[in-house]
Amino acid sequence: MLSRQSGGGYTGSIILSSGGSIGVPSLSYNDLYEKTTEFSKWRNLLDLHVLDLREDVEKHIENIRRSLFNAGDNVIGVLLRGTDYISRKLYNHAIQPPIELAMTTVYQKAKEWGCNKIFLATEDKSFVEAFKSIFGNQVVTVPKVYTDFRANNGISHAMYVNDRENDYYLKGLEYLTEMVILSKCENVVMGRTSGTAGVNMMSKGFKNKYYFFLGRYGVVGEL
């Protein structure tokens, strides 16, 4: 059980990053809970090896996944968009959960599902800090460069350029690594984003899953 402590996508040989869309399924309740046929169509593409990972990329991701978890871990995968998304409130985009709501929900679901480890996928440095301040070393993340939106005036993660060679490629690889690892978790709690649709598409099925349906920015009465 968890305890409280005190105190891009990939197609062919191209890693997609920073902007654009590959036409992932929509983010409706029925789609994410697989009450439509759209996700089945996408999974058929995976079964046909139309969207295979390159071998070296797949090996890289699997090595990271194995380094994060121990045999017998019951992992809850968590996908949260950062505060830049929340602060910009883009019209008709799905409303993302505040960090307090996200952490409370993860704690409740992890307890309900008997999870002992949290895999957190986010681009926001402040979210990682918040989760680790509450859950400590029960939180694991991929090795990556996070964006501190507090220090960068809310600039989006995609637009922020880190001082390293091949930054766009590496950001795409880091994002893809998170999405693939999430797809292999048995339990997930996720905000609604295109990444969520991609994770659900790649998954062979989750034992337990929970999505935040909080409406859409600027739209009344529509989930």
NUFIDREN-97806 format. One record per residue (C-alpha): z, y, x. Coordinates in Angstrom, 3 decimals, padded with zeros to 6 digits. Layout:
% residues N
<atom><Z>Z</Z><Y>Y</Y><X>X</X></atom>
...
//
This chain:
% residues 223
<atom><Z>000.000</Z><Y>000.000</Y><X>000.000</X></atom>
<atom><Z>-000.468</Z><Y>003.620</Y><X>001.061</X></atom>
<atom><Z>002.634</Z><Y>005.649</Y><X>001.642</X></atom>
<atom><Z>003.236</Z><Y>009.380</Y><X>001.797</X></atom>
<atom><Z>004.354</Z><Y>010.949</Y><X>005.058</X></atom>
<atom><Z>006.611</Z><Y>013.937</Y><X>005.236</X></atom>
<atom><Z>006.163</Z><Y>017.037</Y><X>007.019</X></atom>
<atom><Z>-029.167</Z><Y>013.107</Y><X>005.421</X></atom>
<atom><Z>-030.333</Z><Y>009.509</Y><X>004.387</X></atom>
<atom><Z>-032.728</Z><Y>007.384</Y><X>006.443</X></atom>
<atom><Z>-036.372</Z><Y>006.534</Y><X>005.809</X></atom>
<atom><Z>-038.562</Z><Y>004.515</Y><X>008.157</X></atom>
<atom><Z>-037.762</Z><Y>005.761</Y><X>011.660</X></atom>
<atom><Z>-036.653</Z><Y>009.238</Y><X>010.592</X></atom>
<atom><Z>-033.076</Z><Y>010.375</Y><X>010.071</X></atom>
<atom><Z>-033.068</Z><Y>013.076</Y><X>007.402</X></atom>
<atom><Z>-030.668</Z><Y>015.974</Y><X>007.925</X></atom>
<atom><Z>-030.145</Z><Y>019.584</Y><X>006.853</X></atom>
<atom><Z>-031.859</Z><Y>020.157</Y><X>003.567</X></atom>
<atom><Z>-034.365</Z><Y>018.374</Y><X>001.400</X></atom>
<atom><Z>-034.066</Z><Y>015.398</Y><X>-000.893</X></atom>
<atom><Z>-035.541</Z><Y>011.922</Y><X>-001.011</X></atom>
<atom><Z>-035.367</Z><Y>011.720</Y><X>-004.795</X></atom>
<atom><Z>-032.152</Z><Y>009.748</Y><X>-005.146</X></atom>
<atom><Z>-031.075</Z><Y>008.747</Y><X>-008.665</X></atom>
<atom><Z>-029.302</Z><Y>011.295</Y><X>-010.852</X></atom>
<atom><Z>-025.548</Z><Y>011.816</Y><X>-010.978</X></atom>
<atom><Z>-024.826</Z><Y>011.144</Y><X>-014.645</X></atom>
<atom><Z>-021.940</Z><Y>008.992</Y><X>-015.818</X></atom>
<atom><Z>-024.332</Z><Y>006.292</Y><X>-017.031</X></atom>
<atom><Z>-026.223</Z><Y>006.190</Y><X>-013.746</X></atom>
<atom><Z>-023.179</Z><Y>006.033</Y><X>-011.496</X></atom>
<atom><Z>-021.563</Z><Y>003.373</Y><X>-013.650</X></atom>
<atom><Z>-024.865</Z><Y>001.465</Y><X>-013.661</X></atom>
<atom><Z>-025.586</Z><Y>001.659</Y><X>-017.370</X></atom>
<atom><Z>-029.223</Z><Y>002.542</Y><X>-016.687</X></atom>
<atom><Z>-031.970</Z><Y>000.701</Y><X>-014.831</X></atom>
<atom><Z>-032.604</Z><Y>003.377</Y><X>-012.205</X></atom>
<atom><Z>-030.180</Z><Y>002.061</Y><X>-009.608</X></atom>
<atom><Z>-031.573</Z><Y>-001.431</Y><X>-009.998</X></atom>
<atom><Z>-035.014</Z><Y>-000.075</Y><X>-009.107</X></atom>
<atom><Z>-033.682</Z><Y>001.526</Y><X>-005.940</X></atom>
<atom><Z>-031.810</Z><Y>-001.616</Y><X>-004.961</X></atom>
<atom><Z>-035.055</Z><Y>-003.542</Y><X>-005.399</X></atom>
<atom><Z>-036.610</Z><Y>-001.262</Y><X>-002.774</X></atom>
<atom><Z>-033.794</Z><Y>-002.193</Y><X>-000.398</X></atom>
<atom><Z>-034.284</Z><Y>-005.885</Y><X>-001.141</X></atom>
<atom><Z>-037.982</Z><Y>-005.450</Y><X>-000.331</X></atom>
<atom><Z>-036.988</Z><Y>-003.871</Y><X>003.028</X></atom>
<atom><Z>-038.792</Z><Y>-000.651</Y><X>002.173</X></atom>
<atom><Z>-035.771</Z><Y>001.406</Y><X>003.267</X></atom>
<atom><Z>-034.466</Z><Y>-000.656</Y><X>006.186</X></atom>
<atom><Z>-032.412</Z><Y>000.905</Y><X>008.950</X></atom>
<atom><Z>-033.783</Z><Y>000.811</Y><X>012.449</X></atom>
<atom><Z>-032.120</Z><Y>-002.005</Y><X>014.381</X></atom>
<atom><Z>-030.390</Z><Y>000.186</Y><X>016.952</X></atom>
<atom><Z>-029.074</Z><Y>002.518</Y><X>014.245</X></atom>
<atom><Z>-027.766</Z><Y>-000.405</Y><X>012.213</X></atom>
<atom><Z>-026.001</Z><Y>-001.806</Y><X>015.285</X></atom>
<atom><Z>-024.485</Z><Y>001.597</Y><X>016.085</X></atom>
<atom><Z>-023.094</Z><Y>001.935</Y><X>012.560</X></atom>
<atom><Z>-021.694</Z><Y>-001.601</Y><X>012.505</X></atom>
<atom><Z>-019.943</Z><Y>-001.074</Y><X>015.839</X></atom>
<atom><Z>-018.242</Z><Y>002.043</Y><X>014.481</X></atom>
<atom><Z>-017.273</Z><Y>000.271</Y><X>011.255</X></atom>
<atom><Z>-015.649</Z><Y>-002.578</Y><X>013.175</X></atom>
<atom><Z>-013.743</Z><Y>-000.129</Y><X>015.364</X></atom>
<atom><Z>-012.170</Z><Y>001.535</Y><X>012.321</X></atom>
<atom><Z>-010.843</Z><Y>-001.477</Y><X>010.404</X></atom>
<atom><Z>-008.714</Z><Y>-004.529</Y><X>011.112</X></atom>
<atom><Z>-009.126</Z><Y>-007.961</Y><X>009.569</X></atom>
<atom><Z>-007.367</Z><Y>-007.986</Y><X>006.220</X></atom>
<atom><Z>-007.573</Z><Y>-004.226</Y><X>005.615</X></atom>
<atom><Z>-008.128</Z><Y>-003.290</Y><X>001.976</X></atom>
<atom><Z>-010.027</Z><Y>-000.019</Y><X>002.344</X></atom>
<atom><Z>-010.552</Z><Y>002.775</Y><X>-000.132</X></atom>
<atom><Z>-013.628</Z><Y>004.837</Y><X>000.733</X></atom>
<atom><Z>-013.473</Z><Y>008.530</Y><X>-000.146</X></atom>
<atom><Z>-016.421</Z><Y>010.942</Y><X>-000.258</X></atom>
<atom><Z>-015.675</Z><Y>014.661</Y><X>-000.618</X></atom>
<atom><Z>-017.929</Z><Y>017.687</Y><X>-000.198</X></atom>
<atom><Z>-016.435</Z><Y>020.569</Y><X>001.744</X></atom>
<atom><Z>-015.072</Z><Y>023.937</Y><X>000.753</X></atom>
<atom><Z>-018.418</Z><Y>025.653</Y><X>001.371</X></atom>
<atom><Z>-019.814</Z><Y>023.735</Y><X>-001.610</X></atom>
<atom><Z>-016.762</Z><Y>024.609</Y><X>-003.725</X></atom>
<atom><Z>-016.786</Z><Y>028.292</Y><X>-002.773</X></atom>
<atom><Z>-020.532</Z><Y>028.747</Y><X>-003.409</X></atom>
<atom><Z>-020.422</Z><Y>027.102</Y><X>-006.868</X></atom>
<atom><Z>-024.157</Z><Y>026.468</Y><X>-007.013</X></atom>
<atom><Z>-025.442</Z><Y>026.626</Y><X>-010.582</X></atom>
<atom><Z>-025.783</Z><Y>023.268</Y><X>-012.381</X></atom>
<atom><Z>-024.349</Z><Y>021.328</Y><X>-009.429</X></atom>
<atom><Z>-021.519</Z><Y>018.926</Y><X>-010.169</X></atom>
<atom><Z>-018.083</Z><Y>020.512</Y><X>-009.787</X></atom>
<atom><Z>-016.207</Z><Y>019.064</Y><X>-006.828</X></atom>
<atom><Z>-012.485</Z><Y>018.237</Y><X>-007.004</X></atom>
<atom><Z>-009.956</Z><Y>020.569</Y><X>-005.361</X></atom>
<atom><Z>-008.314</Z><Y>018.950</Y><X>-002.361</X></atom>
<atom><Z>-004.967</Z><Y>018.569</Y><X>-004.150</X></atom>
<atom><Z>-006.574</Z><Y>016.696</Y><X>-007.049</X></atom>
<atom><Z>-008.586</Z><Y>014.555</Y><X>-004.638</X></atom>
<atom><Z>-005.543</Z><Y>013.510</Y><X>-002.606</X></atom>
<atom><Z>-003.442</Z><Y>012.790</Y><X>-005.703</X></atom>
<atom><Z>-006.225</Z><Y>010.654</Y><X>-007.185</X></atom>
<atom><Z>-006.763</Z><Y>008.757</Y><X>-003.929</X></atom>
<atom><Z>-003.027</Z><Y>008.055</Y><X>-003.666</X></atom>
<atom><Z>-002.885</Z><Y>006.770</Y><X>-007.266</X></atom>
<atom><Z>-006.008</Z><Y>004.625</Y><X>-006.983</X></atom>
<atom><Z>-005.041</Z><Y>003.195</Y><X>-003.598</X></atom>
<atom><Z>-001.684</Z><Y>002.173</Y><X>-005.017</X></atom>
<atom><Z>-003.316</Z><Y>000.699</Y><X>-008.134</X></atom>
<atom><Z>-005.906</Z><Y>-001.236</Y><X>-006.101</X></atom>
<atom><Z>-003.549</Z><Y>-002.345</Y><X>-003.325</X></atom>
<atom><Z>-005.323</Z><Y>-000.468</Y><X>-000.515</X></atom>
<atom><Z>-003.712</Z><Y>000.078</Y><X>002.867</X></atom>
<atom><Z>-006.352</Z><Y>002.261</Y><X>004.549</X></atom>
<atom><Z>-008.432</Z><Y>005.314</Y><X>003.629</X></atom>
<atom><Z>-011.929</Z><Y>005.845</Y><X>005.013</X></atom>
<atom><Z>-012.632</Z><Y>009.556</Y><X>004.555</X></atom>
<atom><Z>-016.211</Z><Y>010.860</Y><X>004.597</X></atom>
<atom><Z>-016.484</Z><Y>014.649</Y><X>004.598</X></atom>
<atom><Z>-017.940</Z><Y>017.458</Y><X>006.678</X></atom>
<atom><Z>-014.868</Z><Y>019.688</Y><X>006.234</X></atom>
<atom><Z>-012.306</Z><Y>019.816</Y><X>009.050</X></atom>
<atom><Z>-009.619</Z><Y>021.157</Y><X>006.690</X></atom>
<atom><Z>-009.987</Z><Y>018.107</Y><X>004.405</X></atom>
<atom><Z>-009.442</Z><Y>015.724</Y><X>007.325</X></atom>
<atom><Z>-006.359</Z><Y>017.684</Y><X>008.387</X></atom>
<atom><Z>-004.967</Z><Y>017.677</Y><X>004.845</X></atom>
<atom><Z>-005.432</Z><Y>013.925</Y><X>004.369</X></atom>
<atom><Z>-003.918</Z><Y>013.102</Y><X>007.755</X></atom>
<atom><Z>-000.939</Z><Y>015.384</Y><X>007.106</X></atom>
<atom><Z>-000.100</Z><Y>013.302</Y><X>004.008</X></atom>
<atom><Z>-001.308</Z><Y>009.783</Y><X>004.860</X></atom>
<atom><Z>-001.130</Z><Y>009.824</Y><X>008.674</X></atom>
<atom><Z>-002.854</Z><Y>007.026</Y><X>010.578</X></atom>
<atom><Z>-003.781</Z><Y>005.281</Y><X>007.337</X></atom>
<atom><Z>-006.744</Z><Y>007.711</Y><X>007.302</X></atom>
<atom><Z>-009.760</Z><Y>006.819</Y><X>009.471</X></atom>
<atom><Z>-012.985</Z><Y>008.757</Y><X>010.020</X></atom>
<atom><Z>-016.176</Z><Y>008.334</Y><X>012.016</X></atom>
<atom><Z>-016.362</Z><Y>010.130</Y><X>015.384</X></atom>
<atom><Z>-018.213</Z><Y>013.342</Y><X>014.515</X></atom>
<atom><Z>-018.202</Z><Y>017.101</Y><X>014.755</X></atom>
<atom><Z>-016.577</Z><Y>018.628</Y><X>011.670</X></atom>
<atom><Z>-017.191</Z><Y>022.141</Y><X>010.392</X></atom>
<atom><Z>-014.271</Z><Y>024.543</Y><X>010.042</X></atom>
<atom><Z>-015.404</Z><Y>026.632</Y><X>007.094</X></atom>
<atom><Z>-012.316</Z><Y>028.835</Y><X>007.483</X></atom>
<atom><Z>-013.627</Z><Y>030.002</Y><X>010.853</X></atom>
<atom><Z>-017.298</Z><Y>030.181</Y><X>009.866</X></atom>
<atom><Z>-017.113</Z><Y>032.365</Y><X>006.756</X></atom>
<atom><Z>-018.128</Z><Y>029.557</Y><X>004.407</X></atom>
<atom><Z>-021.450</Z><Y>028.793</Y><X>006.128</X></atom>
<atom><Z>-022.848</Z><Y>025.466</Y><X>004.960</X></atom>
<atom><Z>-022.497</Z><Y>022.406</Y><X>007.174</X></atom>
<atom><Z>-026.272</Z><Y>021.913</Y><X>007.192</X></atom>
<atom><Z>-026.869</Z><Y>025.471</Y><X>008.429</X></atom>
<atom><Z>-024.141</Z><Y>025.466</Y><X>011.085</X></atom>
<atom><Z>-025.503</Z><Y>024.530</Y><X>014.504</X></atom>
<atom><Z>-023.111</Z><Y>022.896</Y><X>016.973</X></atom>
<atom><Z>-023.435</Z><Y>023.521</Y><X>020.688</X></atom>
<atom><Z>-024.765</Z><Y>020.114</Y><X>021.687</X></atom>
<atom><Z>-028.121</Z><Y>018.563</Y><X>022.461</X></atom>
<atom><Z>-029.992</Z><Y>017.059</Y><X>019.470</X></atom>
<atom><Z>-027.462</Z><Y>018.495</Y><X>017.020</X></atom>
<atom><Z>-029.602</Z><Y>018.024</Y><X>013.895</X></atom>
<atom><Z>-030.338</Z><Y>014.416</Y><X>014.799</X></atom>
<atom><Z>-026.683</Z><Y>013.690</Y><X>015.531</X></atom>
<atom><Z>-025.506</Z><Y>015.311</Y><X>012.302</X></atom>
<atom><Z>-027.977</Z><Y>013.142</Y><X>010.417</X></atom>
<atom><Z>-026.775</Z><Y>010.041</Y><X>012.242</X></atom>
<atom><Z>-023.119</Z><Y>010.902</Y><X>011.584</X></atom>
<atom><Z>-023.832</Z><Y>011.439</Y><X>007.889</X></atom>
<atom><Z>-025.826</Z><Y>008.231</Y><X>007.618</X></atom>
<atom><Z>-023.014</Z><Y>006.339</Y><X>009.361</X></atom>
<atom><Z>-020.508</Z><Y>007.589</Y><X>006.796</X></atom>
<atom><Z>-022.755</Z><Y>006.694</Y><X>003.860</X></atom>
<atom><Z>-023.445</Z><Y>003.155</Y><X>005.083</X></atom>
<atom><Z>-019.759</Z><Y>002.490</Y><X>005.798</X></atom>
<atom><Z>-018.830</Z><Y>003.810</Y><X>002.355</X></atom>
<atom><Z>-021.371</Z><Y>001.451</Y><X>000.799</X></atom>
<atom><Z>-019.566</Z><Y>-001.480</Y><X>002.432</X></atom>
<atom><Z>-016.111</Z><Y>-000.525</Y><X>001.117</X></atom>
<atom><Z>-014.770</Z><Y>-002.580</Y><X>-001.787</X></atom>
<atom><Z>-013.115</Z><Y>000.439</Y><X>-003.401</X></atom>
<atom><Z>-014.344</Z><Y>004.035</Y><X>-003.618</X></atom>
<atom><Z>-013.290</Z><Y>007.423</Y><X>-004.951</X></atom>
<atom><Z>-016.088</Z><Y>009.991</Y><X>-004.758</X></atom>
<atom><Z>-017.130</Z><Y>013.406</Y><X>-005.918</X></atom>
<atom><Z>-020.582</Z><Y>013.622</Y><X>-007.450</X></atom>
<atom><Z>-023.169</Z><Y>014.457</Y><X>-004.792</X></atom>
<atom><Z>-026.544</Z><Y>013.093</Y><X>-003.741</X></atom>
<atom><Z>-024.614</Z><Y>011.150</Y><X>-001.111</X></atom>
<atom><Z>-022.671</Z><Y>009.438</Y><X>-003.881</X></atom>
<atom><Z>-025.893</Z><Y>008.295</Y><X>-005.502</X></atom>
<atom><Z>-027.164</Z><Y>007.030</Y><X>-002.154</X></atom>
<atom><Z>-023.936</Z><Y>005.136</Y><X>-001.428</X></atom>
<atom><Z>-024.019</Z><Y>003.511</Y><X>-004.851</X></atom>
<atom><Z>-027.650</Z><Y>002.552</Y><X>-004.311</X></atom>
<atom><Z>-026.961</Z><Y>000.918</Y><X>-000.936</X></atom>
<atom><Z>-023.880</Z><Y>-000.935</Y><X>-002.140</X></atom>
<atom><Z>-024.046</Z><Y>-004.554</Y><X>-003.230</X></atom>
<atom><Z>-021.382</Z><Y>-003.678</Y><X>-005.784</X></atom>
<atom><Z>-017.880</Z><Y>-002.234</Y><X>-005.596</X></atom>
<atom><Z>-014.755</Z><Y>-004.036</Y><X>-006.716</X></atom>
<atom><Z>-013.297</Z><Y>-000.733</Y><X>-007.947</X></atom>
<atom><Z>-014.827</Z><Y>002.732</Y><X>-008.182</X></atom>
<atom><Z>-013.829</Z><Y>006.133</Y><X>-009.521</X></atom>
<atom><Z>-015.955</Z><Y>009.289</Y><X>-009.734</X></atom>
<atom><Z>-014.850</Z><Y>012.835</Y><X>-010.507</X></atom>
<atom><Z>-016.569</Z><Y>014.098</Y><X>-013.659</X></atom>
<atom><Z>-015.437</Z><Y>017.730</Y><X>-013.841</X></atom>
<atom><Z>-018.529</Z><Y>019.325</Y><X>-015.329</X></atom>
<atom><Z>-021.159</Z><Y>021.491</Y><X>-013.662</X></atom>
<atom><Z>-020.904</Z><Y>024.964</Y><X>-012.171</X></atom>
<atom><Z>-022.049</Z><Y>027.615</Y><X>-014.655</X></atom>
<atom><Z>-022.713</Z><Y>025.122</Y><X>-017.449</X></atom>
<atom><Z>-020.413</Z><Y>024.717</Y><X>-020.449</X></atom>
<atom><Z>-019.955</Z><Y>021.358</Y><X>-022.143</X></atom>
<atom><Z>-022.218</Z><Y>019.293</Y><X>-019.873</X></atom>
<atom><Z>-021.089</Z><Y>016.616</Y><X>-017.426</X></atom>
//
